[in-house]
Amino acid sequence: MKSVFLSSAEASGDHYMAEIVKALRCGGFDGELWGMGAAESRAAGVDVLWRGEQLQLFGLTEVFSSVPRVLRLLKETADTIVRRNPDAVVVVDSPDYHLRLLAKLRKYGYTGSVFYVSPPTVWAWRSGRVKYLKKYVTECFPLYKFEHDYFVSHGCNSYWDGAPLLEEFVKRGETKIPGEFAGNDKIVAFMPGSRRSEVTKLVPVMEQAAEILSAHGWQPVFSVAQGLNPEAKAQLVKTLDEKRLRHFDGSGRELLAAAQCSVSASGTITVESLLLEKYMVSVYKMNALSGFIANLIVKPGLPAGCFSMTNIIAQEEIFPELFQNKCTPEAVADKALAWLEGSAEFRAGVLGKLKQTKAKLGTTGVYERWAKRIMERIAC
């Protein structure tokens, strides 16, 4: 029987993995699908031996503090993969973990096909990791065209014809607005992310920014991400309740659709905002050491030093970005108010740029084509 090992940790990566699993089954793959995953991949039918939530790490120094636990997990996982010898290995995102795992596998003699979905952002920083992708990975499945072009130009095998989020957006049709928000044109969504460390750092800033917006007559609503670690989720809800701040634990996309704009952690949500044509203030906050290192190694060629994916795709700053010491409650509120209470000309200009940028996201059907390429490689 054919066998595929799959591995994901972050909420967005676990979603991609779950969709690949569904596409493999729909494409006729009847072998074993097993590995490390979080809630969505478990629900999709992956035989999860290791829970991906334990790797919800963020920043550089945060990873360092978890080294002993990660090393134990790496060895156990690599040993199991080599022993079971699956026909293919599919890893998603989380490069600090997965590149080390792939290095161990190749060192231990694994010769099967390796696919990397949402591979490392070597085009932005730590470009030296390209050599590891060339050495360990059979084929990269990047999310965006500019990434694919970069990988190919640096000698990596890569395949791209569309962004997964575009496909899902088209398939789902119009995003519904939760009944509790229907008819309310004063909502501002605050979305602190799905990782404990970013939530911890961003929520205090967001709380104060929410107070400022409330004073202007707007209604802040905090998203409690569905992929957030249960313990961190409980702590976030407790904190928001103590501050008497409204929160929503349903779909972040639905909250975004109901809002006039959002204040969001820089991540997948920036592309969802692009697809919904919703203005956002992108915030990004690490501890001091992580931020210092990031400033040293992020490539200066990115437009205006951007971190937001929508801005990188657009090659200009459409969504304002507040990184590290620029991420203050006052700055966050000012950027949000520039949209909420800004001129019609400004808003029309932004919407026009969002439409142009959406056109760069490719075609639909990407999960089926990824699954097909995996099955072709292992001769299903």
Secondary structure, DSSP 8 states (H G I E B T S, - for coil): --EEEEE--SHHHHHHHHHHHHHHHHTT--SEEEEEE-HHHHHTT-EEEEEGGGG---SSHHHHTTHHHHHHHHHHHHHHHHHH--SEEEEES-HHHHHHHHHHHHHTT--SEEEEES---TTTS-GGGHHHHHHH-SEEE-SSHHHHHHHHHTT--B--SB-HHHHHHHHH-S----GGGTT---EEEEE--SSHHHHHHHHHHHHHHHHHHHHTT-EEEEE--TTS-HHHHHHHHHHHHHTT--EE-S-HHHHHHHSSEEEEESSTHHHHHHHHT--EEEEE---HHHHHHHHHHS-TTSGGG---HHHHHHTS-SS-EEEGGG--HHHHHHHHHHHHTS-HHHHHHHHHHHHHHHGGGB-S-HHHHHHHHHHHHTT-
